[in-house]
Amino acid sequence: MEFVEPRYFWLLAAVPFLVILWGVGLWHHQRVRARFGNLDNLDVVSRISWSGRGWFRGALFTASILAMVLGLAYPRMVSRELRPVPTPTDLVFMLDISPSMYARDMDPSRLGQAEEIIQRFILLKESQDRYGLVVFNWNSVVLSYLTSDPQSILLYFDYLNQQDEPELGSNMGAALTSALRVFDIDEQVNPGNAEKRRRILVLLSDGDDNAGELAEPLTEVAKREIKVYTFGLGSSNGAYVPVVMSGGVHGEVIKYITRSEGSRVISRSEDRTMRNIAERTGARFFRGENNAQVQQGIDEILVSGRPVAGYQANPVRRDLYFYFLSAAFICLVVGIFL
């Protein structure tokens, strides 16, 4: 227990003098009573209280004063609460920006839905976490290395949403290679981070991979025991694939990918590759259009699936002055009406 206002303790010095005065008063009262001789003769005209009543009332008033002084000193109970400290996480998003991601079978598009998922990750980010961003089509580019202020990632979304002619191709192998390079560069700058921090990859794509370069980097990722969580975008019905747009992802589509005979190509979500990547690395696959699944995936990555690095003892203070003042009031009332 601790006292926030100990300066009020000087009032306790008055308690012994009050006790002495009370005792003198009781002694004088007893002397006056003794002058009447046998007090039993007065029972017929007056009720005579028992001899210890005065001392008992004095004890109640003294306890009331002590409780009031202690209440003024603002007592608090101090206890220790153990809080788990989550392991810091380094997370790299691998965002597919191939033409099929501009298909509009999701609102506003597959790419727009993927960007919203990344924004939800950013909103729930722990202060010690760091995020990075890799985008890929036929090639891959690191747009943002690991940073504890991932708001800069949102600036790249404006650039991506203004693209009028997305480049063809989808190479998930190249995306994994670039993501591993992000971790390698961080390890060169901060040796030992691989042991201190948890490393996660998040792949957002509609599942198309037409480069055939996935096997080797996926094996390397699994060897390093880095989990790759995958979020699948697109619908089973599919949508036409735009290659020329006016005004970016929200603008008018001018041209779609067509076959040689002139019919438009329909892109449908492909879950098989995405599920295989997640299973190979000990992670899970989630449907991007299912809000409950997206939230489940974010919770698993940032909360439930995060290991505990240790425990931190935090002081918890509970005010007790109310109990002391209540006890003082009760003692005072009982002493008055006793």
C-alpha positions in Angstrom: 0.0 0.0 0.0 1.1 3.5 -0.7 -0.1 7.0 0.3 -0.3 9.7 -2.3 -0.8 12.6 0.2 1.3 11.7 3.3 1.4 15.3 4.4 -1.9 14.7 6.2 -0.3 12.3 8.7 0.6 15.2 11.0 -3.1 15.2 12.0 -2.5 11.9 13.8 -0.5 13.8 16.4 -3.8 15.2 17.7 -5.3 11.7 18.4 -3.4 11.1 21.7 -4.5 14.5 23.1 -8.2 13.7 22.1 -8.0 10.3 23.8 -6.6 11.9 27.0 -9.4 14.5 27.0 -12.0 11.8 26.5 -10.5 9.8 29.3 -10.5 12.9 31.6 -14.2 13.5 30.7 -15.1 9.9 31.5 -13.2 10.0 34.8 -15.1 13.2 35.8 -18.4 11.5 34.7 -17.6 8.6 37.0 -16.9 10.9 39.9 -20.2 12.6 39.5 -22.1 9.3 39.3 -20.3 8.1 42.5 -21.9 11.0 44.5 -25.3 9.4 44.0 -24.2 6.3 45.9 -26.2 3.3 44.9 -27.1 3.9 41.2 -29.5 0.9 41.2 -32.0 3.1 43.1 -32.3 5.4 40.0 -33.5 2.5 37.6 -37.1 3.4 38.4 -36.7 6.9 37.0 -33.8 6.7 34.5 -32.0 4.1 32.5 -28.4 3.8 33.6 -25.9 2.8 30.9 -23.2 0.2 31.4 -19.9 1.5 32.6 -17.9 0.6 29.4 -20.2 2.5 27.1 -18.1 5.7 27.3 -14.9 3.9 26.5 -16.5 2.0 23.6 -17.8 5.3 22.2 -14.4 6.8 22.6 -12.8 3.9 20.7 -15.3 4.4 17.9 -14.7 8.1 17.6 -10.9 7.5 17.7 -11.2 4.9 15.0 -13.3 7.4 13.0 -10.6 10.1 13.2 -7.8 7.6 12.3 -9.8 6.4 9.3 -10.5 9.9 8.1 -6.8 10.9 8.3 -5.8 7.8 6.4 -8.5 8.5 3.8 -7.2 12.1 3.4 -3.7 10.6 2.8 -5.1 9.0 -0.4 -4.2 5.3 0.2 -3.7 3.1 -2.9 -3.1 -0.6 -3.2 -0.2 -1.4 -5.6 0.0 -4.8 -7.3 1.9 -6.1 -10.2 0.3 -7.2 -13.4 2.2 -9.4 -15.9 1.6 -8.4 -19.5 2.8 -10.6 -22.3 5.3 -8.8 -24.6 4.6 -9.9 -28.3 7.5 -10.8 -30.5 8.3 -7.9 -32.9 7.2 -8.9 -36.5 8.8 -8.0 -39.8 6.1 -8.3 -42.5 6.6 -8.0 -46.3 3.5 -7.6 -48.5 3.8 -9.1 -52.0 1.2 -7.4 -54.1 0.2 -8.6 -57.5 -0.2 -5.7 -60.0 -0.6 -7.8 -63.2 -3.5 -6.8 -65.5 -5.8 -9.5 -64.0 -5.7 -7.6 -60.7 -7.4 -4.7 -62.4 -10.4 -6.9 -63.1 -13.6 -5.5 -61.6 -15.3 -8.5 -60.2 -14.6 -7.0 -56.8 -15.3 -3.4 -55.6 -13.6 -1.3 -56.8 -11.2 -4.0 -58.3 -9.1 -6.9 -57.2 -6.2 -4.5 -56.7 -8.4 -2.1 -54.7 -9.5 -4.9 -52.5 -5.9 -6.0 -51.9 -5.0 -2.5 -51.0 -7.8 -2.3 -48.4 -6.5 -5.5 -46.8 -3.1 -4.0 -46.5 -4.6 -0.9 -44.9 -6.3 -3.0 -42.3 -2.9 -4.6 -41.5 -1.4 -1.1 -41.1 -4.3 0.0 -38.7 -3.6 -2.9 -36.4 0.1 -2.8 -36.5 2.1 -2.9 -33.2 4.5 -0.1 -32.6 7.6 -2.4 -32.7 6.5 -4.1 -36.0 7.9 -3.2 -39.4 6.3 -3.5 -42.8 7.7 -3.7 -46.4 6.1 -3.8 -49.8 7.0 -5.7 -53.0 4.9 -5.4 -56.1 5.2 -7.9 -59.0 3.9 -8.7 -62.5 6.4 -10.4 -64.8 9.1 -8.8 -62.7 9.2 -7.7 -59.1 10.1 -4.4 -57.5 10.8 -3.5 -53.9 8.8 -0.3 -53.3 9.4 -0.1 -49.6 12.0 -1.8 -47.4 11.2 -2.6 -43.8 9.9 0.5 -41.9 8.2 1.1 -38.6 6.1 3.9 -40.3 4.3 2.0 -43.0 2.1 5.0 -43.9 4.5 5.6 -46.7 3.2 2.4 -48.3 -0.1 4.1 -48.9 1.6 6.7 -51.1 2.4 4.0 -53.6 -1.2 3.0 -53.8 -2.0 6.3 -55.4 0.7 5.6 -58.1 -0.6 2.1 -58.7 -4.2 3.2 -59.0 -3.3 5.7 -61.7 -1.7 3.1 -64.0 -3.4 3.2 -67.4 -1.5 0.2 -69.0 -0.5 -2.5 -66.5 2.4 -4.7 -67.6 1.5 -8.3 -68.6 2.6 -11.3 -66.7 2.6 -12.7 -63.1 5.7 -14.1 -61.5 5.3 -15.2 -57.9 8.8 -16.6 -57.8 10.2 -13.2 -58.5 8.1 -11.7 -55.7 9.4 -14.3 -53.2 13.0 -13.6 -54.3 12.6 -9.9 -53.8 10.9 -10.4 -50.4 13.8 -12.6 -49.2 16.2 -9.8 -50.4 14.4 -7.4 -48.2 15.1 -9.6 -45.2 18.7 -10.2 -46.3 19.4 -6.5 -46.6 17.9 -5.8 -43.2 20.1 -8.6 -41.7 23.2 -6.9 -43.2 22.3 -3.6 -41.6 21.0 -5.0 -38.3 22.8 -8.3 -37.6 21.0 -10.7 -35.4 17.5 -9.4 -36.3 16.6 -12.8 -37.7 16.8 -14.4 -34.2 15.1 -11.5 -32.4 12.2 -10.8 -34.7 9.5 -12.8 -36.4 9.4 -12.7 -40.2 6.2 -13.1 -42.2 5.3 -12.8 -45.9 1.8 -11.9 -47.1 0.9 -12.7 -50.7 -2.1 -10.9 -52.3 -2.9 -12.2 -55.7 -5.7 -13.7 -57.8 -3.5 -16.8 -58.2 -2.2 -16.5 -61.7 1.5 -17.5 -62.0 2.6 -17.9 -65.6 6.3 -17.6 -65.2 7.1 -21.0 -63.7 9.8 -19.8 -61.4 8.1 -20.5 -58.1 9.7 -23.8 -57.0 13.3 -22.6 -56.1 12.4 -19.5 -54.1 9.5 -21.3 -52.3 11.9 -24.0 -51.2 14.3 -21.3 -49.8 11.4 -19.7 -48.0 10.4 -23.0 -46.4 14.0 -23.7 -45.5 14.2 -20.5 -43.6 10.9 -21.3 -41.8 9.3 -18.1 -43.0 5.5 -18.4 -43.3 3.7 -17.1 -46.4 0.1 -16.2 -45.7 -1.9 -15.9 -48.9 -5.1 -13.9 -49.6 -6.9 -14.8 -52.8 -8.6 -12.1 -54.8 -11.2 -12.5 -57.6 -14.4 -14.5 -58.0 -15.2 -17.9 -59.4 -17.3 -16.3 -62.2 -14.3 -14.1 -63.2 -14.1 -10.9 -65.1 -12.5 -9.5 -68.3 -8.9 -8.4 -68.0 -8.2 -4.7 -68.8 -5.0 -3.7 -70.5 -5.7 -0.1 -71.4 -7.7 2.2 -69.1 -8.4 5.9 -68.9 -8.0 7.4 -65.5 -6.5 4.4 -63.7 -8.2 1.7 -61.7 -11.4 3.8 -61.2 -11.6 5.0 -64.8 -13.1 3.7 -68.0 -11.7 0.5 -69.6 -10.7 1.1 -73.2 -9.2 -2.3 -74.1 -9.4 -5.8 -72.7 -7.1 -8.8 -73.4 -8.6 -10.8 -76.2 -7.8 -14.1 -77.8 -6.7 -14.5 -81.4 -10.3 -15.0 -82.6 -11.3 -11.8 -80.9 -13.1 -13.0 -77.7 -12.2 -11.5 -74.4 -10.2 -13.4 -71.9 -11.9 -14.1 -68.6 -9.7 -14.2 -65.5 -11.0 -16.4 -62.6 -9.5 -16.8 -59.1 -7.0 -19.6 -58.9 -6.7 -21.0 -55.4 -4.5 -24.0 -56.0 -1.2 -22.2 -56.2 -2.0 -19.9 -53.4 -3.0 -22.8 -51.1 0.1 -24.7 -52.0 2.4 -21.8 -51.1 0.7 -21.4 -47.7 0.7 -25.1 -46.9 4.3 -25.5 -47.9 5.4 -22.8 -45.4 3.1 -23.8 -42.5 0.7 -20.8 -43.1 -2.9 -20.5 -44.3 -4.9 -19.3 -47.3 -7.8 -16.8 -46.9 -10.4 -15.6 -49.4 -10.0 -11.9 -50.0 -13.7 -11.2 -50.7 -14.8 -12.8 -47.4 -14.5 -10.1 -44.7 -14.7 -12.7 -41.9 -11.8 -14.7 -43.4 -9.8 -11.5 -43.9 -10.2 -10.5 -40.3 -9.4 -14.1 -39.2 -6.2 -14.0 -41.2 -5.2 -10.6 -39.8 -5.9 -11.7 -36.2 -3.9 -14.9 -36.7 -0.9 -13.0 -38.2 -0.8 -10.1 -35.8 -2.4 -11.5 -32.6 -3.1 -15.2 -32.0 -0.3 -16.6 -34.1 2.3 -14.2 -32.7 4.7 -15.8 -30.1 5.4 -14.2 -26.8 8.9 -12.7 -26.4 8.5 -12.4 -22.6 6.5 -10.7 -19.8 6.5 -7.2 -18.5 5.5 -6.4 -15.0 3.3 -3.3 -14.9 2.2 -1.6 -11.6 -1.6 -1.6 -11.1 -2.9 1.0 -8.5 -6.3 0.8 -6.9 -7.7 3.7 -4.8 -8.7 2.8 -1.3 -9.6 6.1 0.2 -13.3 5.4 -0.3 -13.2 2.4 2.1 -11.4 4.4 4.8 -13.9 7.3 4.6 -16.8 4.8 4.6 -15.4 3.1 7.8 -15.0 6.6 9.4 -18.6 7.5 8.7 -19.9 4.2 10.0 -17.8 4.5 13.3 -19.0 8.1 13.7 -22.7 7.2 13.2 -22.6 4.2 15.6 -20.8 6.2 18.2 -23.4 9.0 18.0 -26.5 6.7 18.3 -24.9 4.1 20.7 
